[in-house]
Amino acid sequence: MSQDIVVEQFSARVREHGLELSSRQLEQFEIYYRELVDWNEKMNLTAITEREQVYLKHFYDSLTLAFHVKLEPVSTMADIGAGAGFPSIPLKIVFPHLKLTIVDSLNKRIHFLNHLAEQLGLQDVKAIHARAEEAGRNKDLRDRFDLVTARAVARLSVLNELCLPFVRPGGIFAAMKSAQTSDELQEAKRSIVLLKGELETVHTFTLPVEEAERNIVVLKKTDVTPPKYPRKPGTPGKEPL
């Protein structure tokens, strides 16, 4: 499929959900694609490199968060374990007002994200090299963000401890998951309560073309994070709450 057709389809699919992309934004997505493929030859960022698949499974998939969560009122956003910048960089391209903080444990990915933000001309993007458990204890990051996201990082019982500490009381954590989440929600009930979260809703939908199921679990933060959380690095994964 030609480059023009891929971009046109992407633009049309996003428009169906009320997002009109400017020529500059479409140019930024194309720069993103090129940089992703270029850097992927030097380091493992993604297994998906074919243009049509990147636009669908990375760019469009990242933007689905905006179809279900209003981003206009959101000022500060954090993306935990962002990898190659999904979902936060596509969202930042479309919603440039977002003040974005990215936390990732691999320094090579942080270098890529800093380079990417510069190439895309993005302002207010801070990429932090740290484990989520350590960053979540930093007073400048803890209980601070209107919206926190994570995409395909861990099971919800683990993810809650890695992400909810960053959310301000009254803010939300949106976990972007692939298939059925009812089992994960069941086993995460205790962690939601302990970490001062509250299940607001689960949005279930399918991606275009391949009809792959996606779920966005939206948790509201009801109070500040108890001092004992997050526990030391590695513990949430080994001993989920």
C-alpha positions as CSV (number, residue, x, y, z in Angstrom):
1,M,0.0,0.0,0.0
2,S,1.4,3.4,-0.9
3,Q,2.5,5.9,1.6
4,D,-0.3,8.4,0.6
5,I,-3.0,5.8,1.0
6,V,-1.8,4.7,4.4
7,V,-1.8,8.3,5.6
8,E,-5.2,9.0,4.1
9,Q,-6.7,6.0,5.8
10,F,-5.2,6.9,9.1
11,S,-6.5,10.5,8.8
12,A,-10.0,9.3,7.9
13,R,-10.2,6.7,10.7
14,V,-9.2,9.3,13.2
15,R,-11.6,11.9,11.8
16,E,-14.5,9.4,12.4
17,H,-13.8,10.0,16.1
18,G,-13.8,13.7,15.9
19,L,-10.1,14.4,15.5
20,E,-9.1,16.5,12.5
21,L,-5.3,16.2,11.9
22,S,-3.5,19.1,10.3
23,S,-0.9,18.7,7.5
24,R,1.7,19.5,10.1
25,Q,0.5,16.8,12.4
26,L,0.4,14.2,9.6
27,E,4.0,15.3,8.8
28,Q,5.0,14.7,12.4
29,F,3.5,11.2,12.3
30,E,5.5,10.5,9.1
31,I,8.7,11.8,10.8
32,Y,7.9,9.5,13.8
33,Y,7.5,6.5,11.5
34,R,10.9,7.2,9.8
35,E,12.7,7.7,13.0
36,L,11.2,4.6,14.6
37,V,12.3,2.4,11.7
38,D,15.7,4.0,11.5
39,W,16.4,3.6,15.3
40,N,14.9,0.2,15.3
41,E,17.9,-1.0,13.2
42,K,20.2,0.0,16.1
43,M,18.1,-1.1,19.1
44,N,14.9,-3.1,19.6
45,L,12.0,-0.6,19.8
46,T,9.3,-2.6,18.1
47,A,8.6,-5.8,16.2
48,I,6.2,-3.9,13.9
49,T,8.0,-1.8,11.2
50,E,5.7,-2.1,8.1
51,R,4.2,1.3,7.5
52,E,0.5,0.3,7.4
53,Q,1.0,-1.8,10.6
54,V,2.8,1.0,12.5
55,Y,0.1,3.5,11.6
56,L,-2.7,1.1,12.7
57,K,-1.2,-0.8,15.6
58,H,0.9,2.0,17.1
59,F,-0.3,5.4,16.0
60,Y,-4.1,4.8,15.7
61,D,-4.1,2.4,18.7
62,S,-2.4,5.1,20.8
63,L,-5.0,7.6,19.8
64,T,-7.9,5.4,20.8
65,L,-7.4,6.7,24.4
66,A,-8.6,10.1,23.1
67,F,-11.7,8.5,21.7
68,H,-12.8,7.5,25.2
69,V,-11.1,10.0,27.6
70,K,-11.5,13.7,27.2
71,L,-7.9,15.1,26.8
72,E,-8.8,18.8,26.3
73,P,-9.2,19.4,30.1
74,V,-6.0,17.4,30.9
75,S,-2.9,19.5,31.6
76,T,-0.3,17.1,32.9
77,M,0.2,13.6,31.6
78,A,2.6,10.8,32.5
79,D,3.3,7.7,30.4
80,I,4.9,4.9,32.5
81,G,7.1,2.3,30.6
82,A,6.6,4.2,27.4
83,G,8.9,2.1,25.3
84,A,9.0,3.7,21.8
85,G,6.6,6.4,23.0
86,F,3.2,4.8,22.8
87,P,0.6,6.0,23.6
88,S,2.0,9.4,24.8
89,I,3.9,10.7,21.7
90,P,1.0,10.2,19.3
91,L,-1.3,11.9,21.9
92,K,1.1,14.8,22.3
93,I,1.2,15.3,18.5
94,V,-2.6,15.6,18.4
95,F,-3.0,17.4,21.7
96,P,0.1,19.7,21.9
97,H,-1.1,21.4,25.1
98,L,-0.3,18.3,27.1
99,K,2.6,18.7,29.5
100,L,4.1,15.2,29.1
101,T,6.4,13.2,31.4
102,I,7.7,9.9,30.2
103,V,9.2,7.3,32.6
104,D,11.2,4.4,31.2
105,S,13.8,2.1,32.8
106,L,16.0,1.7,29.7
107,N,18.3,4.7,29.0
108,K,18.6,3.9,25.3
109,R,14.9,4.4,24.9
110,I,15.1,7.7,26.7
111,H,17.8,8.8,24.2
112,F,15.4,7.8,21.4
113,L,12.5,9.7,22.9
114,N,14.5,12.8,23.5
115,H,15.8,12.7,20.0
116,L,12.2,12.1,18.7
117,A,10.7,15.0,20.6
118,E,13.4,17.3,19.1
119,Q,12.8,16.0,15.6
120,L,9.0,16.4,16.0
121,G,9.4,19.9,17.4
122,L,7.5,19.0,20.6
123,Q,7.5,21.3,23.6
124,D,6.9,20.3,27.3
125,V,8.2,16.7,27.0
126,K,10.3,15.4,29.8
127,A,11.8,11.9,29.5
128,I,13.0,10.4,32.8
129,H,15.3,7.3,33.0
130,A,14.1,5.5,36.1
131,R,12.2,2.4,37.3
132,A,8.6,3.3,38.0
133,E,9.0,2.2,41.6
134,E,11.7,4.8,42.1
135,A,10.1,7.6,40.2
136,G,6.9,7.0,42.0
137,R,8.6,8.0,45.3
138,N,10.0,11.2,43.9
139,K,8.0,14.0,45.5
140,D,8.0,16.0,42.3
141,L,6.2,13.2,40.4
142,R,4.1,11.6,43.1
143,D,0.4,12.4,43.3
144,R,1.0,15.0,40.6
145,F,-0.6,14.1,37.2
146,D,-4.1,14.7,35.8
147,L,-3.7,11.6,33.6
148,V,-1.4,8.6,33.8
149,T,-1.2,6.0,31.0
150,A,0.5,2.7,30.4
151,R,0.2,0.4,27.3
152,A,1.0,-3.3,27.4
153,V,3.4,-3.0,30.3
154,A,2.1,-5.6,32.9
155,R,-0.9,-7.2,34.4
156,L,-3.2,-4.7,36.2
157,S,-2.4,-6.0,39.7
158,V,1.2,-5.0,39.1
159,L,0.5,-1.9,36.9
160,N,-1.6,-0.3,39.6
161,E,1.3,-0.1,42.0
162,L,3.6,1.2,39.2
163,C,1.2,3.9,37.9
164,L,-1.4,5.0,40.5
165,P,1.2,6.7,42.7
166,F,1.8,9.3,40.0
167,V,-1.9,10.2,39.7
168,R,-3.1,13.3,41.6
169,P,-6.3,12.8,43.8
170,G,-9.2,13.3,41.4
171,G,-7.0,12.4,38.4
172,I,-7.2,9.2,36.4
173,F,-5.1,6.2,35.4
174,A,-6.0,4.7,32.0
175,A,-4.5,1.3,31.4
176,M,-4.5,0.3,27.7
177,K,-4.8,-3.5,27.5
178,S,-5.4,-5.9,24.6
179,A,-7.7,-8.8,25.2
180,Q,-10.4,-9.5,27.8
181,T,-9.6,-7.8,31.1
182,S,-12.3,-9.2,33.5
183,D,-9.8,-11.7,35.1
184,E,-7.2,-9.0,35.5
185,L,-9.7,-6.7,37.1
186,Q,-10.8,-9.4,39.5
187,E,-7.2,-10.1,40.7
188,A,-6.5,-6.3,40.9
189,K,-9.4,-5.5,43.2
190,R,-7.2,-5.4,46.3
191,S,-4.5,-3.2,44.7
192,I,-7.1,-0.7,43.5
193,V,-8.4,-0.3,47.1
194,L,-4.9,-0.2,48.7
195,L,-3.6,2.4,46.2
196,K,-6.7,4.7,46.6
197,G,-8.1,3.9,43.2
198,E,-11.7,3.4,42.1
199,L,-12.9,1.7,38.9
200,E,-14.6,4.2,36.8
201,T,-15.2,2.3,33.6
202,V,-13.8,-0.2,31.0
203,H,-14.0,0.8,27.3
204,T,-14.0,-2.3,25.0
205,F,-13.6,-1.9,21.3
206,T,-11.8,-3.4,18.3
207,L,-9.1,-2.0,16.0
208,P,-10.1,-1.5,12.4
209,V,-9.1,-4.0,9.7
210,E,-8.0,-6.9,11.9
211,E,-10.8,-6.5,14.5
212,A,-8.4,-7.1,17.4
213,E,-9.9,-6.5,20.8
214,R,-8.7,-3.6,22.9
215,N,-9.7,-2.5,26.5
216,I,-9.0,0.7,28.3
217,V,-9.4,0.4,32.0
218,V,-10.1,3.8,33.6
219,L,-9.4,4.2,37.4
220,K,-10.0,7.4,39.3
221,K,-7.7,8.3,42.2
222,T,-9.6,9.1,45.3
223,D,-6.8,10.1,47.7
224,V,-3.0,10.5,48.0
225,T,-0.9,7.4,47.7
226,P,-0.2,5.7,51.1
227,P,3.5,6.2,52.1
228,K,4.5,2.5,51.8
229,Y,3.8,2.4,48.0
230,P,5.3,1.8,45.6
231,R,7.4,-0.9,47.2
232,K,11.1,-1.3,46.2
233,P,12.0,-2.1,42.5
234,G,11.0,-5.6,41.4
235,T,8.7,-6.3,44.3
236,P,5.4,-5.4,42.6
237,G,6.2,-7.8,39.8
238,K,7.2,-10.6,42.1
239,E,4.6,-10.1,44.8
240,P,1.5,-8.3,43.3
241,L,-0.8,-6.7,45.8
